[in-house]
Amino acid sequence: MVVRGRLWRLSNPQLAEPERQALVSELMDARRAVKDAKGDVDSIKLARQRVDAAKIGLGERGPVWWTDGEPDYNRKLAKNTLYRDWFGKLSAPP
């Protein structure tokens, strides 16, 4: 996925739907916990750990889930990667 010119990893499409949904629910709960912690350093730390664990489970962080040998360009500017030509075609006006 590309957001403001940066590549972002998507969730692993091979996850079973119940597992994916459980991880998404945990991610949303953890994000709410970060917001609700309101300055409590220990609570914020635990909530952020939950966010990280859910994102790793979804495949958005951590080891890559794809098997084609391509490197992880997460958060890299698309124009600075091997995908620059593809991205240029997306960005070009018709």
C-alpha positions as CSV (number, residue, x, y, z in Angstrom):
1,M,0.0,0.0,0.0
2,V,1.3,3.5,-0.7
3,V,0.4,6.5,1.6
4,R,1.8,9.9,0.7
5,G,4.5,8.2,-1.5
6,R,5.6,5.7,1.2
7,L,5.2,2.0,0.9
8,W,3.4,0.3,3.8
9,R,3.1,-3.4,4.5
10,L,-0.4,-4.9,4.3
11,S,-1.6,-7.8,6.5
12,N,-0.7,-11.3,5.5
13,P,-3.4,-12.4,3.1
14,Q,-2.8,-16.0,4.1
15,L,-4.2,-15.5,7.6
16,A,-7.4,-17.3,8.3
17,E,-10.3,-14.9,8.6
18,P,-11.1,-15.7,12.2
19,E,-7.4,-15.2,13.2
20,R,-7.2,-12.0,11.2
21,Q,-10.4,-10.6,12.7
22,A,-9.2,-11.5,16.3
23,L,-5.9,-9.7,15.6
24,V,-7.6,-6.6,14.2
25,S,-9.9,-6.5,17.2
26,E,-6.9,-6.8,19.5
27,L,-5.1,-4.0,17.6
28,M,-8.1,-1.7,17.9
29,D,-8.5,-2.5,21.6
30,A,-4.8,-1.8,22.2
31,R,-4.9,1.5,20.3
32,R,-7.8,2.6,22.5
33,A,-5.8,1.5,25.6
34,V,-2.9,3.7,24.4
35,K,-5.3,6.7,24.1
36,D,-7.0,5.9,27.4
37,A,-3.8,5.6,29.4
38,K,-3.6,9.4,29.5
39,G,0.0,9.9,30.7
40,D,0.3,6.7,32.8
41,V,3.7,5.6,31.6
42,D,3.4,1.9,32.5
43,S,-0.1,1.6,31.0
44,I,1.1,3.3,27.8
45,K,4.1,1.0,27.5
46,L,1.9,-2.1,27.9
47,A,-0.7,-0.9,25.5
48,R,2.1,-0.1,22.9
49,Q,3.5,-3.6,23.4
50,R,0.0,-5.0,22.6
51,V,-0.2,-2.8,19.5
52,D,3.2,-4.1,18.3
53,A,2.2,-7.7,19.0
54,A,-1.0,-7.4,17.1
55,K,0.8,-5.8,14.1
56,I,3.4,-8.5,14.1
57,G,0.6,-11.1,14.2
58,L,-1.0,-9.5,11.2
59,G,2.3,-9.4,9.3
60,E,2.4,-5.6,9.2
61,R,5.7,-5.7,11.3
62,G,8.3,-8.3,12.0
63,P,9.4,-11.0,9.7
64,V,8.2,-10.8,6.2
65,W,5.3,-13.1,5.2
66,W,6.0,-13.1,1.4
67,T,8.1,-15.8,-0.2
68,D,9.4,-14.2,-3.4
69,G,12.7,-13.0,-1.9
70,E,11.9,-9.3,-2.2
71,P,13.2,-7.1,0.6
72,D,10.9,-5.2,3.0
73,Y,10.5,-1.7,1.9
74,N,8.1,-0.7,4.7
75,R,8.0,3.0,5.2
76,K,10.4,3.7,2.3
77,L,9.6,6.3,-0.3
78,A,8.4,4.3,-3.3
79,K,10.4,6.5,-5.6
80,N,13.6,5.3,-3.9
81,T,12.9,1.6,-4.3
82,L,12.7,-1.0,-7.1
83,Y,9.0,-0.1,-7.3
84,R,9.7,3.5,-8.6
85,D,8.6,2.8,-12.2
86,W,5.4,1.1,-11.0
87,F,4.7,4.0,-8.6
88,G,5.4,6.6,-11.3
89,K,2.8,5.0,-13.5
90,L,0.3,5.2,-10.6
91,S,1.1,8.8,-9.9
92,A,1.1,10.0,-13.6
93,P,-2.0,11.8,-14.8
94,P,-3.9,9.9,-17.5
